[in-house]
């Protein structure tokens, strides 16, 4: 689903208050403690920087060290390559558009953009290239290691913490955040509060449970069993799968207006006859095969108590079904 919502609520009025003027004493230039403090600050910055890149290694994958355990999926090179592939799948799905909200139009006068969960940063970079006059901020738990246009910056932050941006945004782009958000109402409220009046929020989400319209995906299949166990594991960690249709009601309750929901299907492989859907199925299969071990490993081993080898053996049947063109399954988007 790609849901674009406009917030037309007026900006809240605030009363200005005068704070008492505080006199600031100058530091004695002969005081050695000032240089000690400077060295301490430099040491702290070095420590913070090293901790950000000191990723957690587990079962042959690496994970975010910042807010360790908040995000259950890896951040290594294999996952980065998969995220780049997934970006291509989104572009193919949306007819090579970065999004459906009005700020994506070539002639839009968008000035300030936030990309939540930016991953490898491809969306933010592409948007910055397409809109050179816009300021684009990409946020995630790990910093992308890429060159960026001058109007694009990446910041390390946890969306569950208070948002402390100095100015609101014209457009907030949020992609694939299900099982990463503890409370969607709180998350969407933060988005609403950080939008300019008339600004847009776009959610690009995919349902984690595949379905079939003709019954070829059986309830006792490895795919279904695996997805349901993953859903259970994510709930244990407080990062549940989010029902896509329910998001619309949450947005309405918060105050979003002009909500548009557009539905797509991601075939699990090349089973469709339609040429575009068949190509999307090829991309989807490649994406799933590249990502499935990373998606399952930490949730299964940390929450469900499985061993690494048990996960790997179980995934043999899941991969086999993903490749089976007689199973006409798809992921609702």
N, C-alpha and C positions, 0 to 999 in steps of 0.2 A: 504494500500500500504506500502510495505517496500522498500524504495529506498536507495541503498548503492552507494555512489559516492566517487571516489578517486580524490584527488587534486594533480596533478603532477607539479604544477607551482613551479619554483625555488624560494627560499627564497629571499626577497628583499634585495638589498645591502644597507648598511647604512654607512655613513661617520662618523668617530670618531672625536669628538670635545673635546678639553681640556677646562674644566670649571675653572675659577679662584679659587684658594685655599682660603677657608674661615676659618679664625681663630675663634674658638669657645671658648668663655670665660667660665670658671668654675663658678658654682653657689657658692656664699658665704655660707659656712656651717652654719653660724649664722643667715642666712636669713630665717625667718619663712614662707615666701611666698612659698618656695618650698614644704613644707609639706601641705600647703593649696592647692596647685595645685594638689598634689598627691591625696588628699582627694576628690577634685573636679572630677578628672579623674575616681577614683573608683566609685563615685556617678553616673557619666555619664554612666559607664559600667553597673551598676546595673539598671539604668533607661532604657537603651537600651534593656537589657535582659528581664526586666519585660514587656516592651512594645511588645516584640516579642511574648511573651506567653499570653499577655492580648488580647485575641481574641475578635472580634466583634460578639456580640450575636444578632440574628435577626430571627424572625419567627421560633423559636425553633431550630435553627442551629447556628453554629459558623463559622466565616470567618477569613481569614488572617487580622491581624491588620497592619502588615507591608505593606506599599503601599496600604492602605485600598481602596477597590473598583477596584483595577487593575484586580483582579481575581474574577470572579462572582460565583465561586462554593465553597461549604463549605470545612472545613478542620477538622471536628470533628471526633469522633470515628466511627460513622456510615459510613462516607466517607472513612476513613482509611480502614475499613473492606472491603468496595466495591473495593477500589484500589488494595487490596491484591487479591481479586477474579478476577479482571480484569487482573492482572499479570498472573494468572493461565490461563486465556483465551488466552492471547498472546502466552504463552508457548505451549498450545495445538495447536493453529493455526500454529505455526512455528515448529511443531514436536519436541517440548521440547528444542528448541534452544533459546538462549537469543537474537539472531539477525542473520542476513544473511551476513553481511559484513565479510571479511576475519579475522579481529581481534577476531571474536568469535570462530575461530577454536582452538582446544586444543593446537596445536603446534605453535600458533602465538606468536610472540615476542613483543606483545603490551606492551608499557611502561607507557603510560599516557592517561587516559580516563576521559571524562566529560559526566555525565548523566544530561541532562537538564530537569527540571521539574520532579525531582526525586520522588516526592510524599512521599510514606512511605519508600522509599529507597530499596525495595526488589530487583529491577533490579541491582542496584549498588552493593548490598551485594552479590547477586548471582554471578555477574561478578568478584568481588573481590575474592570470594572463588575459582572460576574456574581458575583465573589467579593471583596467589599469588604474582608474581613479578611485577604486574602492580600497579600503583598508580591510584586510582579511586576517583573522586570528584563528589559528587551529589549535585545539586543546586536546591533550591526552595524557596518560600516565607515563609515557616514555616519549622522548623527543625524536622526531624523524631525522634521519641522517641524510638530508638531501639539500641541494642548492635550491634557493627559492627566489621568486621575483622580489623586487624591492618593496612591494606593497603587501607582502605576506610575512607573517611572523608566527612562530610556534611557541606555545607556552605549556609548561607541565603543571597540571592541576587535576584535582579530583572533583568531578561534577557533584558529588554528594556533599561537599563542603559549601559554605556560603559563597555566593558569587560576588566578587568585589570589583567588578569592572567599573572604570571611571565614567564611562558613558554608555548609553543603551545602543542597541543594534537595529539596523533596518531589516536584517535578514538573519535568521538562525537556521542552520542546516544540521540535521541530526540523522545519522544513518546507522542502522544495525545496532541499536542500543539495548534490545531485549536481552535479558539475562545479565545485563551490566548495571541496571538501575534497580535500586531497592524499592523505591516508592515513586511510581510514575506521576502521581498527582503532585508531589513535591517538586519533581523534576520539571514538569510542564509549567508549574507555577513560577519557577525560577526563570524559565524561558519567557513567559508572559511579562514578568516584572522587568526583564532586561531588554524588552523590545520598545522601540520608538512607537508612539501612537500611529497606527496604520502600518506597522511593521509586519513581517511575515515569518512564520515558523513552518518549516517543511520537515516532516518525518518520513523517512524511507525505511520501512520495516518489513521483514519477512517472517511469516509464521514458522516456528521451528518444527512443526509437526506436518509431515507430508500427507497428502490425501490423493485419492483417485476417484474419478467420476464413474468408472465402470467396474469397480470392485476388484481390480487386478492387484491392488495393494492390500494384502491380507492383514488382519489384526494381529496374527501370530507371527508375522514376518520379522526378520532380524532388524529391518529398518524401523518398524514401529516399536518394537521392544527397546531398541537402542535409544530412540528419541524420547520415549516415555521415561526411561531410566535417567537420561540426561536432564529432563524436566524435573524429575524428583530430586536429583543432586543439586540442581541450581536453586530449588526451593529451600533445601537444607542450608545452603550458603546465604540465603536471604536475597538472592538475585533471580527471581522467578521469570519464567517465560511470560510475556505480556500478550494478552488477547488483543489483536489488532482492532476488531470492531469496538471494543470497550474504550479505546483511546478517544474516539469521537465524543462520547458522552463526557469523559473527563475534561476534554478541551472546552466543551460547551459550559460545563459547570464553572470553570475557571474564568470564562469571559471571552474566549476566542469567538470570532464571528467569521462569516463567509468561508466556512470550512468546506473543502472539496476533498473527496476521497476517490482515488483512482486505483482500480484493482488490476493486478497482473498475475501471471502464472510463470513460475520457474520450473520447467520440466526437469526431471531428475536425470534424463539422458536424451538421446536423439529420437525418442519414440514418436513424436508428433509428425504429421504429414506437412503441416505448414512450414515453409522454408525458414522463416524467421524464428518460429518456436523451436524448430529442429536445431538451428544454430545456437539458440539460447540454451537448449538442452546439452549441447556439446560443452559450452562454457560452464554450465551449472555442474555437469559431471566432473569436469576438471577441477572446479572450485571445491566440490565436496570431497573428491579423492585426495586433494592436497591438504584439506583442512581437518578431515574427520578425526585423525588421531589426536591432533592438538585440541579439538573441541571436547573429546571424550576423556582424555587421559587424566587431567587434574580433577575434574568433577567426580569421575568414577573412583579414582584412587583415594582422594581426600575425603569425599562425602560418603561413598558407598563401600569403602574398604576393599576394593578390588586390588589385585596385584597388576603390575605393568604387563606381565605376560598374559594374564587373563583378558585384559583389554585388547591386546594385540590379536589374540586368538578369536575373540568375539567379532572383531572388526573384519575378519576374513569374510564372514557371511554377509555382513552389511555391505561391504564393497561389491561383493558378487551380485547382490540385489540391485545396487545402484546402477550397475552396468547392464542389467537385464532389460532389454527393450520390450519384453512382453509385460512388464509391470509399468502401467501408464500413470505413474505418480507425478505429482508436482508440489511445489511449495507455494502457498498463496502469498502474494505480495500486495 
